[in-house]
Amino acid sequence: MRACVPLIVAVLCGLAWAEDPKEPEPFLELEEEEEEAEEAPTSNLYSAPTSCQGRCREAFDKHQPCHCNARCQEFGNCCEDFESLCGNHEGFSRSSDAVTKGELQSTSEKIYRADTNKARKEDIVLNSQSCISPSETRDKVDHCPQPLFTYVNEKLFSKPTYAAFINLLNNYQRATGHGEHFSSQQLAEQDTFLREIMKTAVMKELYSFLHHQNRYSSEQEFVDDLKNMWFGLYSRGNEEGDSSGFEHVFSGEVKKGKVTGFHNWIRFYLQEKEGLVDYYSYNYDGPWDSYPDVLAMQFNWDGYYKEVGAAFIGSSPEFEFALYSLCFITRPGKMCTLSLGGHPLAIQTYTWDKTTYGNGKKYIATAYVVCSTR
C-alpha cells in the first residue's frame, strides 16, 4: 500500500521532472535542519571575506568582494587564494568539471545497479501498518502496536561491509555535548569499513566517476577525504568533538530532547530488536517494488521522538554511503537530484561550517532523502 494521503495530494520522494520541474519543498527534518543552519550559517565564521578559506563551492553571493564558486574563473571574480585552496583539492574548480543533473542521474543509476549486496525481497518482511498525514507527524501518537520489522535475514549482516558497518554503530554517545573519544580499535574499525566498501562495485563506480571529473587524482586521496568528511569530529554542543557526519546520519543523535539524524534501516532494526526503538507510524512509502526502498517514519528512540525520519530500506551500507557522498561532494548544502531504477529521488546535504579540515574543506553535517508533497 503506497498511498497515504488524499488523492488530491500526491506524495513523491524526489522530483517530478516531467510534470513539475521545480524542486520540492522538503518537510523531512525541517526543524532539525533549520536549527543546524542557525548554528552553522553558510556565511564564513572564521576567515576574511577576501579569502576562500572555508568557502570553496559556496553559492554566489553578490555581497562578497570576491568569490569561490565553480564559475568564478569564468567571470574573473575569484579570491586570490582560490586556485591554491579550491583548485583540484576542493570541489569542481572549472566549469568543465562541473557535474550536470543528467550526470548525477546516470551515475546514481549505475550505483543502483551495482548494489549486489542489497537485500532481496524475501530477506526483509515489513509491517508498516498505519500511515498518517504530514500534519499528524508532530502528534507523537503510537499508531502501530507491532514492530516495523517482522523478519530480517540476518545472514546479510555477515557480509563484510555489513559487519564492518555494524561494528561502528556503538562507538558513539548519542547525546550531543559529550565529546567522542575513540580507542585504537574503534579507529581501526573506521579504516576497516572504508577498506571493505572500497572493494565493492558500488564504491568503485563512485570513485571512477569522481576521478573522471577531476575531483580525485587517486583512490587513496578519495578514501582519505571520505574518512575526514564522514568521521572527522566537530562540536554540535558545548563539548569539543562531540559529533560527526557518520554518527549523525547513520547512528543517530539526541539534541535538545529530540532525535536528530538516524537515517539507517540496519540501525533501526537492531535497536528495535533490542526494544530501544518503538515504531509509531509512517507517512511515506517509496515507489520501488524491490529493495532498496524508502520509508519515512515516526518513532520513539528510548524516550526521544523522531518526527519524520526517512531511510533507505534494504540497501547495503556502501550504497547509502555512496549516494550521500556523491551528493555531498557534487552538491554540498544543496538538493541533489538522482534516479534509482527509473524513479526520481532527491537527497539534501548540509555542510558543517564552523570548523574545517585540510585547506578549508567542510564536514558533513547531515544527509537525508527528501520526500515532499505537491
Buried (B, 14 or more C-beta within 10 A) or exposed (E): EEEBBEEEEEBBBBBBEEEEEEBBEBBBBEEBBEBBBEBBEBEBEEBEEEBBBBBBBBEEEEEBEBBBBBBBBEEEBBBEBBBEBBBBBBBBBEEEBBBEBEBBBBBBBBBBEBBEBBBEEEBBEBEBBBBBBBEBBEBEEBBBEEBBBEEBEEEBBEBBBBBBBBBBBEBBBBEBBBBBEBEEEBEEBBEBBBEBBBEBBBBBBBBEBBBEBBBBEEBEBBBBBBBBBBBBBBBBBEBEBBBBBBBBBBBBBBBEEBBBBBBBBBBBBBBBEEEEBBBBBBBBBBBBEEBBBBBBBBBBBEEBBBBBBBBBBBBBBBBBBBBBBBBBBBBBBBBBBBBBBEBBBBBBBBBBBBBBBBBBBBBBBBBBBBBBBE
